[in-house]
Structures are given as structure tokens and as C-alpha cells.
Amino acid sequence: MSRKPSKGPGPRRGAPAPEPARRSHAAAPVAVVVLFLGLLLGTITVLVPALLGLFLFSSGLSFLSTRVNPFSIGFYLTKKPSWTAIGVIFLSGVLLWVVAYAYFVHGIAPLVPGHRL
């Protein structure tokens, strides 16, 4: 005697599990905070925004290399940075260089703290 399978509903399939985010936007807010810190500390000396701009620009290059290199995932970052985050980092670095130049040219801040030209 063989049993016939029931014609009732089969196993229920729920909605697919949400995929984890593949790109990280975490660096963008940090870059904006560093930008505002550079603007504030730039009134003391021009070197601060220039060095912070260099730091952001080199960080942007590093993040850009992780986007281009397919073997970088899992090496030191668990998620690759998003294009938006990389753009915000580059833009913040360039803005800090422009601010450092403008602060020096307009006499807002000295090159070395405490020394006016």
C-alpha cells in the first residue's frame, strides 16, 4: 500500500533573509568631524588643517585602493568603503588644504603658533 502525498501546502518559504550591507559609509562622518576640527584648529596654526588634509587625502587613496583591489576584502577591512564615503574623504582633504592656504594668505592664522609675520 502506498500512501499518496497530501495535497496541502508544502513547506512554507518565508521572505529571503536580508543581505548584509556590502559597502560601508562609516568613514564619511569621521571625515566631516576631522574637517570641522581642522577648521577650528586652523585658527591657531595653518599646519593643522594642512596636515589633517594630507591625512584625509592619503586615507582616501588607501580606501580607493581597497575598492580597486579585489583581494583587499577581509585583509584589514571587513567591508569595502562606499564610493560616497571615499568622495567625502577626498573632498574634506582638499577643502582643508584650501582652508589652510586661505587662512595663511588672509592672515587669519600664522604658520607657527604665536608668531605673526
N, C-alpha and C positions, 0 to 999 in steps of 0.2 A: 504494500500500500504506500503510495507516495502522497505526500502532502502537497497541496497546492499552496503557493505563497499567497499571503493575504494581499488584497488589492488596496490596502490602506496606504497612507502616506509613508514614503520612505524616510530615510534618515534626514533630519532637518539640517539644512545648511544655513548658518547664520550669515550675517554680513561679514565680508572679509575683514581680517584684522587690519587696523590702520598701520600703514608703513611708518617706520621711524623716519624722522627728518634726515635727509641726506646732506643737507647744507646747513652750516651754522652761521648765524648772524650775530654771534656774541661779541665779535671784535668791534663792531660798529659803535655801540655805546661807549666802549672803553676809549676808542679813538676820539669821540666827541668830548669826553671828560678830559683827556690829555690835551685836546685843543683849547678848551677853556682854561685849563691850568696854565698852559703856555701863554695865553693872552693875559692872564692875571700876573704871572711871574715875569712876564716880559717887560713890565714897567720898572722892574728892579735892574735887570740887565738884559741886553739883547742876546746874549749867549744862550739863555734858557729856551726861548722859542726856536732858535736855530738848531740847537741840539735835539730838542723834542721833535722838531720837524724831520731831522735826519733819522731819528729813531723810528718815527712813523713810516717814513718813506722806505727804509730798509725792511721794516716789518711787512709792509705792503708787497715788496719784492719777494720776501720769503713766502708769504701766503699765495702770491701769484705762482710761484714755483710749485707749490703743493697742488694747485689746480691743474697745472700743465703736466706734472709728473704722475702717471697712473700708479706708480709703486709707492707713493708717499702716504697713501691712506693706511692707517694703522701703524705707521712708523713712529710718529710723535703726535699726530692729531687723530682723534677717533672719527671726526667728521671734517670734510673739506669746508673751507670758508666759502661763503656765497660771493658772487660777483659784486653784489651791492656792498657787502662789508669791505671787500678789497677796494672798491671805488671810494668809499667813505674814508678809509685809511689813507689812500693816496691823496685825496683832496685835503684832508686835515693836515698832512705833512706839507703840502705845497702852500696852504694858507698860512701855516706857521712860519715858513720861510719868507713869504710876502710880508707878514706882520713884523718879523724881525728886521727886515730891510726898511719898512716904513717907520718903525719905532726909532731906528738909528738915524735915518735921513731927516726926520722931522724933530729930532732932539727929544723924543719922549722918554727914551731910556739910554743910559750910557753903555758902552761896550763892556766895561768893567764896573762892578758896583761901587758907588761912591766917587767915581771920577768922571767929571763932566769935561767935555772938550771945549 
